[in-house]
Amino acid sequence: MRLAASRVSWSAGGGDILKDVSLSVEAGEFLGIIGPNGSGKTSLMSLLSGIRKPRSGEVLLDGVPIGALGRRTVAQRLALVEQQAETGERITARQAVELGRTPYLGPLSPWSPDDDRIVDAALDNVDMADLAGRIWHTLSGGERQRLHIARALAQQPRILLLDEPTNHLDIGHQIGLLDLVRRQDLTVVAALHDLNHAAMFCDRIAVMQAGRLVALGRPRDVLTVERIRDVFGVDVAIEHEPDGGCHIRFRPGRTPPERRTAPAVALATTGT
Ligand SMILES: Nc1ncnc2c1ncn2[C@@H]1O[C@H](COP(=O)(O)OP(=O)(O)OP(=O)(O)O)[C@@H](O)[C@H]1O
């Protein structure tokens, strides 16, 4: 299943937030979206998911404008985990994941043992089976985040859109979650802040800056010292590995003076 944005622009609050962005993600690909705070990652994800309509341009799901497909059809093909996703507080962890089955339920297709199996597998996948009976508001931020992922997996989409999926997670669960997502037979688009995670897990990376797509390609081609300095305003050293991977080392105190007011926060987790 192929998802594509064709020359999409979007405005809000009197300003142009996304400007003429085109990209596509192929079946089975893991595409990362990186960029500083406010560069338009979340806005782009919301257009790709069909939640928002572009002012101009279009988003195509297997060649069909996403706006022309019904909500239920879209939800059976594509799941979005939003950055600040919230869920009603009175439900249990399991019930939160069961919500992922909604697009498949109806008068002629009531809840079945298959739905139970799918929900159990999703809880297992994110290491949350033991807490399935816990009430939502008693769970930690990281546990809730893992349940949001489980809910999206229970939706059995072909495309998974993740907006900063590793928020709130400790390093073990950050790596575990990205690895889990990568191992699924899914097309993934994930907005990520950690450039090393993007380098490790993504087939290609899209770089957003001030609402524009400024680079798109393989991690080692996109993540260059010059681009990271230009886009994030920080100085890094990059080690290239023989297997094609790369590792980015943040060099504190080496940021060019003219960029010291830039939003370097975005790289805070990449220093090792
Ligand atoms: N509904 C809205 N009304 C006005 N401005 C908006 C709206 N939604 C987003 N923006 C602005 O658009 C810009 C891009 O926001 P967006 O959330 O897409 O960025 P982001 O790259 O995801 O940022 P972050 O890394 O901080 O999550 C920001 O300046 C934001 O304030």
The ligand as an SDF file (V2000), in Angstrom:
LIG
                    3D

 31 33  0  0  0  0  0  0  0  0999 V2000
   -4.0820   24.8750   14.4490 N   0  0  0  0  0  0  0  0  0  0  0  0
   -3.0210   25.6760   14.3680 C   0  0  0  0  0  0  0  0  0  0  0  0
   -3.1590   27.0230   14.3840 N   0  0  0  0  0  0  0  0  0  0  0  0
   -2.0940   27.8490   14.3000 C   0  0  0  0  0  0  0  0  0  0  0  0
   -0.8170   27.4040   14.1820 N   0  0  0  0  0  0  0  0  0  0  0  0
   -0.6170   26.0860   14.1530 C   0  0  0  0  0  0  0  0  0  0  0  0
   -1.7000   25.1500   14.2490 C   0  0  0  0  0  0  0  0  0  0  0  0
   -1.1870   23.9000   14.1900 N   0  0  0  0  0  0  0  0  0  0  0  0
    0.1560   24.0540   14.0760 C   0  0  0  0  0  0  0  0  0  0  0  0
    0.4970   25.3560   14.0690 N   0  0  0  0  0  0  0  0  0  0  0  0
    1.8530   25.9050   13.9620 C   0  0  0  0  0  0  0  0  0  0  0  0
    2.4640   25.2690   12.8670 O   0  0  0  0  0  0  0  0  0  0  0  0
    3.8450   25.0740   13.0960 C   0  0  0  0  0  0  0  0  0  0  0  0
    4.1690   23.6040   12.8780 C   0  0  0  0  0  0  0  0  0  0  0  0
    3.5940   22.8490   13.9400 O   0  0  0  0  0  0  0  0  0  0  0  0
    3.7710   21.2950   14.0440 P   0  0  0  0  0  0  0  0  0  0  0  0
    3.0880   20.8540   15.2860 O   0  0  0  0  0  0  0  0  0  0  0  0
    3.3710   20.6790   12.7640 O   0  0  0  0  0  0  0  0  0  0  0  0
    5.3600   21.1880   14.1960 O   0  0  0  0  0  0  0  0  0  0  0  0
    6.2760   19.9550   14.6560 P   0  0  0  0  0  0  0  0  0  0  0  0
    7.4030   19.9080   13.6830 O   0  0  0  0  0  0  0  0  0  0  0  0
    5.4630   18.7330   14.8150 O   0  0  0  0  0  0  0  0  0  0  0  0
    6.7890   20.4790   16.0620 O   0  0  0  0  0  0  0  0  0  0  0  0
    7.2420   19.6960   17.4100 P   0  0  0  0  0  0  0  0  0  0  0  0
    8.5820   19.0810   17.1150 O   0  0  0  0  0  0  0  0  0  0  0  0
    7.3700   20.8190   18.4020 O   0  0  0  0  0  0  0  0  0  0  0  0
    6.1900   18.6980   17.7640 O   0  0  0  0  0  0  0  0  0  0  0  0
    4.1160   25.5650   14.5130 C   0  0  0  0  0  0  0  0  0  0  0  0
    4.6470   26.8700   14.4450 O   0  0  0  0  0  0  0  0  0  0  0  0
    2.7310   25.5730   15.1510 C   0  0  0  0  0  0  0  0  0  0  0  0
    2.6450   26.5680   16.1500 O   0  0  0  0  0  0  0  0  0  0  0  0
  1  2  1  0
  2  3  1  0
  2  7  2  0
  3  4  2  0
  4  5  1  0
  5  6  2  0
  6  7  1  0
  6 10  1  0
  7  8  1  0
  8  9  2  0
  9 10  1  0
 10 11  1  0
 11 12  1  0
 11 30  1  0
 12 13  1  0
 13 14  1  0
 13 28  1  0
 14 15  1  0
 15 16  1  0
 16 17  2  0
 16 18  1  0
 16 19  1  0
 19 20  1  0
 20 21  2  0
 20 22  1  0
 20 23  1  0
 23 24  1  0
 24 25  2  0
 24 26  1  0
 24 27  1  0
 28 29  1  0
 28 30  1  0
 30 31  1  0
M  END
$$$$
